[in-house]
Amino acid sequence: QQEESEEAAGTLFAQDADDLDLVTPIVAVDTTGWSYGNLRREVLRLAEEKEELRKALQSALLDSLQREEDLQEECTKLRMSGGGGGSSKLGDLSPRSFRSKLAVALEEEAKASRAARIHFIDENAELKTLLAIEQEKSRIMRTELKAFRLLRARGSWGPAAGDGDGDPMAGVEAVSSLS
């Protein structure tokens, strides 16, 4: 029945829009098996949906008009207050003067962009250096750990070798499992 109601909606919309020539294909639905109650419910549902769509369109149109009005007001304010350099209005600038001001503004922006880029390049180089140092430290620590394990395995280190201080590798197993 859902398919039938969608087709009925298409038929009713086509009939409404037929006057406006908005819909070319008209979907026809065989409603011979529908009861009067089903047809009435479907027509009421479609009329309600049509009203909701009309209200949504009206609301969107009003929002659009309000945004346009706000933008026009902002544009007017900018024209009145802009310009600078002896000109009270942006519209007072000649094309040559406007191009000149635009070129200056673009050059200033490019300088600022280069300065920021240089800062980031320097910071990136510093971070690369720090990363290389940390990687080297990590490599050295892994090498030392392997050496300690090798010495311990051969019995050259620890209490068995006459060192009464205990096992210097206590807790190293937990560290090695992290790497």
NORGI-V773726 format. One line per field, one symbol per residue. psi: psi as a letter, one per 20 degrees, with the letter a starting at -180 (. if undefined). A space follows every 10 residues. Layout:
BEGIN
psi=???
END
This chain:
BEGIN
psi=hghghghhgh ggghggihhi khpgpppppo jhiqrhgggg ggggghgghg gghggggggh gggghggggg hgggggghhh iafrkipiqh iiprhggghg hgggghgggg ghggghgggh gggggghggh ggghhggggg hggggggggg gghijiqahh jjojiaoijp ihghghih.
END
